[in-house]
């Protein structure tokens, strides 16, 4: 019995190490990938991934809002990420990259107009950017 427990612990540790080595969330090498990662994380209330795919300026602004409401940033992101979230990943088009800034047009289900999402490149990855910058 003790050997089974030890084996199970070793297997669990190896799986944890393998997942950590893979880096968890996929890096966003394009604004479109960042957009899709953001949507998937929001839908799954995956706050850790949301933080990874949001720009520093966006996170700072949301942290200030969370403080104003006297809640944690994680609570704030979990709640806000669900507001107006469409059922399926919105359709995207016209990704435009200019240096370390980019835009991407998207259209929600049933919408007639296209909206624009902004991105910035930070630490080699594209991040969703809701604030200045």
C-alpha positions as a Markdown table, in Angstrom:
| # | Residue | x | y | z |
|---|---|---|---|---|
| 1 | Unk | 0.0 | 0.0 | 0.0 |
| 2 | Unk | 2.8 | 2.4 | 0.9 |
| 3 | Unk | 4.5 | 1.8 | -2.5 |
| 4 | Unk | 1.3 | 2.8 | -4.3 |
| 5 | Unk | 1.0 | 6.0 | -2.4 |
| 6 | Unk | 4.6 | 6.8 | -3.1 |
| 7 | Unk | 4.2 | 6.0 | -6.8 |
| 8 | Unk | 1.1 | 8.2 | -7.0 |
| 9 | Unk | 2.9 | 11.1 | -5.4 |
| 10 | Unk | 5.9 | 10.7 | -7.7 |
| 11 | Unk | 3.5 | 10.6 | -10.8 |
| 12 | Unk | 1.6 | 13.7 | -9.5 |
| 13 | Unk | 4.9 | 15.5 | -9.0 |
| 14 | Unk | 6.1 | 14.7 | -12.5 |
| 15 | Unk | 2.9 | 15.8 | -14.1 |
| 16 | Unk | 3.1 | 19.1 | -12.1 |
| 17 | Unk | 6.7 | 19.6 | -13.2 |
| 18 | Unk | 5.8 | 18.8 | -16.9 |
| 19 | Unk | 3.0 | 21.3 | -16.9 |
| 20 | Unk | 5.1 | 24.0 | -15.3 |
| 21 | Unk | 7.8 | 23.4 | -17.9 |
| 22 | Unk | 5.3 | 23.9 | -20.7 |
| 23 | Unk | 4.6 | 27.3 | -19.3 |
| 24 | Unk | 0.8 | 26.8 | -18.7 |
| 25 | Unk | -0.8 | 29.4 | -20.9 |
| 26 | Unk | 0.3 | 29.6 | -24.5 |
| 27 | Unk | 2.2 | 32.8 | -25.4 |
| 28 | Unk | 0.3 | 35.2 | -27.6 |
| 29 | Unk | 2.5 | 35.7 | -30.7 |
| 30 | Unk | -0.2 | 37.6 | -32.6 |
| 31 | Unk | -2.9 | 40.0 | -31.5 |
| 32 | Unk | -5.5 | 37.5 | -32.8 |
| 33 | Unk | -4.1 | 34.8 | -30.6 |
| 34 | Unk | -4.1 | 37.2 | -27.6 |
| 35 | Unk | -7.8 | 38.1 | -28.3 |
| 36 | Unk | -8.8 | 34.4 | -28.5 |
| 37 | Unk | -6.8 | 33.6 | -25.3 |
| 38 | Unk | -8.5 | 36.5 | -23.5 |
| 39 | Unk | -11.9 | 35.3 | -24.6 |
| 40 | Unk | -11.3 | 31.7 | -23.6 |
| 41 | Unk | -9.9 | 32.8 | -20.2 |
| 42 | Unk | -12.8 | 35.1 | -19.6 |
| 43 | Unk | -15.3 | 32.4 | -20.4 |
| 44 | Unk | -13.6 | 30.0 | -18.1 |
| 45 | Unk | -13.0 | 32.6 | -15.3 |
| 46 | Unk | -9.3 | 31.8 | -15.6 |
| 47 | Unk | -8.0 | 34.9 | -13.8 |
| 48 | Unk | -4.3 | 33.8 | -14.0 |
| 49 | Unk | -4.5 | 33.6 | -17.8 |
| 50 | Unk | -6.4 | 36.9 | -18.0 |
| 51 | Unk | -3.6 | 38.6 | -16.1 |
| 52 | Unk | -1.0 | 37.1 | -18.4 |
| 53 | Unk | -2.8 | 38.4 | -21.6 |
| 54 | Unk | -3.6 | 41.9 | -20.3 |
| 55 | Unk | -1.3 | 44.8 | -20.6 |
| 56 | Unk | 0.4 | 46.3 | -17.5 |
| 57 | Unk | -1.6 | 49.5 | -18.0 |
| 58 | Unk | -4.9 | 47.6 | -18.2 |
| 59 | Unk | -4.1 | 45.6 | -15.1 |
| 60 | Unk | -3.1 | 48.8 | -13.2 |
| 61 | Unk | -6.4 | 50.5 | -14.1 |
| 62 | Unk | -8.4 | 47.5 | -13.1 |
| 63 | Unk | -6.5 | 47.1 | -9.8 |
| 64 | Unk | -7.3 | 50.8 | -9.0 |
| 65 | Unk | -11.0 | 50.1 | -9.8 |
| 66 | Unk | -10.9 | 47.0 | -7.6 |
| 67 | Unk | -9.4 | 48.9 | -4.7 |
| 68 | Unk | -12.1 | 51.6 | -5.1 |
| 69 | Unk | -14.7 | 48.8 | -4.7 |
| 70 | Unk | -12.7 | 47.3 | -1.8 |
| 71 | Unk | -12.3 | 43.9 | -3.5 |
| 72 | Unk | -9.3 | 42.0 | -4.8 |
| 73 | Unk | -8.1 | 42.3 | -8.4 |
| 74 | Unk | -8.9 | 38.6 | -8.8 |
| 75 | Unk | -12.5 | 39.1 | -7.7 |
| 76 | Unk | -12.8 | 42.1 | -9.9 |
| 77 | Unk | -11.5 | 40.3 | -13.0 |
| 78 | Unk | -13.6 | 37.3 | -12.4 |
| 79 | Unk | -16.7 | 39.4 | -12.2 |
| 80 | Unk | -15.9 | 41.9 | -15.0 |
| 81 | Unk | -14.8 | 39.2 | -17.4 |
| 82 | Unk | -18.3 | 37.8 | -17.5 |
| 83 | Unk | -20.1 | 41.1 | -18.4 |
| 84 | Unk | -21.4 | 41.1 | -21.9 |
| 85 | Unk | -19.4 | 37.9 | -22.8 |
| 86 | Unk | -20.7 | 36.4 | -26.0 |
| 87 | Unk | -21.4 | 32.7 | -26.2 |
| 88 | Unk | -18.8 | 32.0 | -28.9 |
| 89 | Unk | -15.5 | 33.6 | -29.8 |
| 90 | Unk | -16.3 | 36.7 | -31.8 |
| 91 | Unk | -15.4 | 36.8 | -35.5 |
| 92 | Unk | -12.2 | 38.8 | -36.2 |
| 93 | Unk | -10.7 | 40.6 | -39.1 |
| 94 | Unk | -8.2 | 43.3 | -40.1 |
| 95 | Unk | -5.3 | 42.7 | -37.7 |
| 96 | Unk | -3.1 | 45.7 | -38.0 |
| 97 | Unk | 0.4 | 45.8 | -36.4 |
| 98 | Unk | 2.4 | 49.0 | -36.2 |
| 99 | Unk | 5.5 | 48.5 | -34.2 |
| 100 | Unk | 4.6 | 47.5 | -30.6 |
| 101 | Unk | 0.9 | 48.4 | -31.0 |
| 102 | Unk | -1.9 | 46.7 | -32.9 |
| 103 | Unk | -5.6 | 46.6 | -33.5 |
| 104 | Unk | -8.0 | 43.9 | -34.4 |
| 105 | Unk | -11.6 | 44.3 | -35.5 |
| 106 | Unk | -14.2 | 41.9 | -33.9 |
| 107 | Unk | -17.9 | 41.3 | -34.2 |
| 108 | Unk | -20.1 | 39.7 | -31.6 |
| 109 | Unk | -22.8 | 37.3 | -32.4 |
| 110 | Unk | -25.8 | 39.1 | -33.8 |
| 111 | Unk | -24.0 | 42.4 | -34.0 |
| 112 | Unk | -24.1 | 44.4 | -37.3 |
| 113 | Unk | -21.1 | 46.7 | -36.4 |
| 114 | Unk | -17.5 | 45.8 | -36.0 |
| 115 | Unk | -15.6 | 46.9 | -32.8 |
| 116 | Unk | -11.9 | 47.4 | -32.4 |
| 117 | Unk | -9.6 | 45.9 | -29.8 |
| 118 | Unk | -6.2 | 47.4 | -29.0 |
| 119 | Unk | -3.0 | 45.5 | -28.1 |
| 120 | Unk | 0.5 | 46.3 | -27.0 |
| 121 | Unk | 3.5 | 44.2 | -27.2 |
| 122 | Unk | 5.1 | 43.7 | -23.8 |
| 123 | Unk | 8.0 | 41.3 | -23.0 |
| 124 | Unk | 7.7 | 39.8 | -26.5 |
| 125 | Unk | 4.0 | 38.9 | -26.2 |
| 126 | Unk | 0.8 | 40.7 | -27.4 |
| 127 | Unk | -1.4 | 41.9 | -24.6 |
| 128 | Unk | -5.0 | 43.2 | -24.7 |
| 129 | Unk | -4.9 | 46.9 | -23.9 |
| 130 | Unk | -8.0 | 48.7 | -22.6 |
| 131 | Unk | -6.1 | 51.8 | -21.3 |
| 132 | Unk | -3.7 | 54.4 | -22.7 |
| 133 | Unk | -0.6 | 53.2 | -24.3 |
